[in-house]
């Protein structure tokens, strides 16, 4: 049995509907979108990032990536990998600023399957972190 790395499978899949070009920072993908417009999007990620997204976490696939690329707004020329966790649409090669602001008084908790809180961040010592 021959094993084909996830990155190579991604490139082969992209080739079936677009013109991918591998570069030092990821893959530049040129294609015609649903409106008939030619465009190029750069996917900023490494082969290890893709392996993490597709194989380890399992949240990405070549098919899902195709749908995401075709649905990107015209003013969004990048998909940027966030540390092997997800691909985020961006106007630049950098991740967009994180606009998450927790509510005052919020806390991190761990729950069991029934939703009962079994641990709070405040309960942990510095040695647990």
C-alpha angles and dihedrals in degrees: 000000000000117000115213114200117242091245092056091047089051093051091047091050093048090051090062093068109009144027108258121190118192115220138172093272100040137289129325108210121197117191146139112261127218092274091056094253119139113231143163125219125185118219104207105207142103128241087256090054090053091047088053093047097043106029109023103033095020096210097121133055132170089255094051090046090053091053091048093050093049091049096049114119114249091249093057110082098165142062107195124197114232102214095305091304104099145336114252126197111239141174089221139034087261128079113266115252114278107248095186112127116179118224115255112267094023121141141191114247138175117223134194123233091278093054097254115146108245100170139014128204088238088060093060125092124221087259090062094056 
